[in-house]
Amino acid sequence: SDPFVASYNPLTGKELWKIECMGAEVGPSPAFGAGLVFAANEYAKLVAIKPGSTPEIVWESDEYLPEVASPVVSGDLLFIATSYGAIACYDAKTGTKHWDKEMSTGFYASPVIAGGNVYYLDMNGVMHIFKASSEQQLISEPALGEKTVSTPAFMDNVIYIRAKENLYCIGKI
């Protein structure tokens, strides 16, 4: 919350650490990976935080800031989706941008990592599937045929997607 990113013990609620680094309204949830906590919001910045009793900001960026979609980490890669239609892949440890792509529609759904791929579901219901890689490798872009703002859920080789009018279950049950 403005202006802090904080960590709490889930059993006691005791604050473990906090660092001042955010501003404005924060919508996206933080992500954890590569030993770092990643927090972002559209009107502030993207920060990589080394957690601990004295947390520190390892790197930050003011490019490709999500309004709603939360960042996601796979190995040493950080993936971002924005409400204005940009997606990006960063080196999680250094903040070096590996690739970015401007899409025709924005994202409220958070990107999801599954099966070595990153799934970006845009607001028009198009699933943009990329290899979870430092190289931009588009695999497919199937269209749901319905608008959606919900993050898809993956479980047991099935994708669940809540769209505007329907709930979809895609895969083999």
C-alpha positions in Angstrom: 0.0 0.0 0.0 1.1 3.5 -0.6 4.0 4.1 0.1 5.2 0.7 1.4 5.8 -2.9 0.3 5.7 -5.0 3.5 6.0 -8.6 4.5 4.0 -10.3 7.3 4.2 -13.6 9.2 1.1 -15.4 7.9 0.6 -17.2 11.3 0.9 -14.2 13.6 0.4 -11.2 11.4 3.6 -9.6 12.7 5.3 -7.3 10.3 8.6 -8.8 9.2 9.9 -6.0 7.1 8.8 -3.0 5.0 10.3 -0.6 2.5 9.0 2.7 1.2 8.9 2.5 -2.6 5.4 2.7 -4.0 3.0 5.6 -4.7 -0.6 6.1 -5.7 -3.2 3.4 -5.7 -1.6 -0.1 -5.9 -3.7 -2.7 -7.7 -1.3 -5.5 -8.7 -0.2 -8.1 -6.1 3.5 -8.6 -5.5 5.4 -11.6 -6.9 8.3 -13.5 -5.6 11.0 -15.3 -7.5 14.8 -15.4 -8.0 15.1 -14.5 -4.3 13.4 -11.1 -4.9 10.0 -9.5 -4.3 8.5 -7.6 -7.3 6.0 -4.9 -6.8 4.6 -2.5 -9.4 1.8 -0.1 -10.1 0.9 2.1 -13.1 1.5 5.5 -11.5 4.7 4.6 -9.6 7.3 2.1 -10.7 8.3 -1.6 -10.9 10.7 -2.5 -8.1 12.8 -5.6 -7.3 13.3 -5.9 -3.5 15.8 -8.1 -1.7 13.7 -9.1 1.3 15.1 -9.4 4.9 15.4 -7.5 8.1 16.8 -4.6 6.2 15.2 -4.9 2.7 16.8 -3.1 -0.2 15.7 -2.1 -3.7 17.9 -4.1 -6.1 16.6 -2.4 -9.3 13.6 -0.4 -10.5 12.0 0.7 -13.7 9.4 3.2 -14.8 8.6 1.5 -18.1 5.7 -1.1 -18.7 3.8 -0.5 -15.4 0.7 -2.6 -14.8 -2.5 -1.1 -13.5 -4.2 -4.3 -12.5 -2.2 -7.4 -13.7 0.3 -8.8 -11.2 3.8 -9.6 -12.3 4.9 -13.3 -12.5 8.3 -14.9 -12.3 9.7 -18.0 -13.9 13.2 -18.9 -13.0 15.2 -15.7 -13.5 12.6 -14.1 -15.8 10.0 -11.6 -14.8 6.9 -11.1 -17.0 4.6 -8.0 -17.0 1.3 -7.1 -18.7 -0.2 -3.7 -18.8 -3.7 -2.3 -19.2 -2.6 -0.3 -22.2 -1.5 -3.4 -24.1 2.2 -3.8 -23.6 3.9 -7.0 -22.4 7.5 -7.4 -21.4 10.1 -9.9 -20.1 12.9 -8.8 -17.8 15.9 -10.4 -16.2 14.6 -10.7 -12.7 17.9 -10.3 -11.0 19.2 -7.3 -13.0 16.2 -5.6 -14.5 17.6 -5.8 -18.0 14.7 -5.9 -20.4 14.9 -9.0 -22.7 11.9 -8.2 -24.9 8.7 -6.3 -25.1 5.7 -6.3 -27.4 2.9 -3.8 -28.0 -0.5 -5.6 -28.3 -3.7 -4.2 -29.7 -5.7 -4.8 -26.5 -4.8 -4.3 -22.8 -4.6 -6.8 -20.0 -6.3 -6.9 -16.6 -5.7 -10.6 -16.2 -2.3 -11.4 -14.7 0.1 -13.4 -16.8 0.4 -17.1 -15.8 3.3 -19.5 -16.1 2.3 -23.1 -17.0 4.2 -25.9 -18.8 7.2 -23.7 -19.6 5.0 -21.1 -21.2 3.6 -17.7 -20.2 -0.1 -17.1 -20.9 -1.3 -13.5 -21.4 -5.1 -13.2 -21.6 -6.2 -9.8 -23.0 -9.5 -8.0 -22.3 -10.9 -9.2 -25.7 -10.4 -12.8 -24.7 -7.4 -13.6 -26.8 -4.8 -15.8 -25.1 -1.3 -14.8 -26.2 1.0 -17.8 -25.4 4.8 -17.3 -25.4 7.6 -19.5 -24.4 8.8 -18.5 -20.9 12.1 -17.5 -22.3 14.4 -14.5 -22.6 13.8 -14.8 -26.4 10.4 -13.6 -27.6 8.8 -16.8 -29.0 5.1 -16.6 -29.8 3.5 -20.0 -29.7 -0.2 -19.3 -30.4 -3.0 -16.7 -30.0 -6.3 -18.5 -29.7 -9.4 -16.4 -29.2 -12.1 -17.2 -26.7 -14.7 -15.2 -28.6 -15.8 -13.3 -25.5 -14.4 -10.4 -23.4 -12.7 -11.2 -20.1 -10.7 -9.5 -17.3 -10.1 -12.5 -15.1 -6.8 -14.3 -14.6 -7.1 -17.9 -15.9 -6.5 -20.8 -13.5 -4.5 -23.9 -14.5 -5.0 -27.2 -12.8 -4.5 -30.8 -13.9 -4.0 -30.0 -17.6 -7.1 -27.9 -17.7 -7.5 -24.1 -18.1 -10.4 -22.4 -16.3 -11.4 -19.0 -17.7 -14.1 -16.7 -16.4 -15.4 -14.5 -19.2 -18.1 -11.9 -19.3 -20.9 -14.3 -19.9 -19.5 -17.8 -19.4 -17.1 -20.0 -17.4 -14.9 -22.1 -19.6 -13.1 -25.3 -18.9 -10.5 -26.1 -21.6 -8.7 -29.4 -21.7 -9.2 -33.0 -20.7 -10.8 -33.7 -17.4 
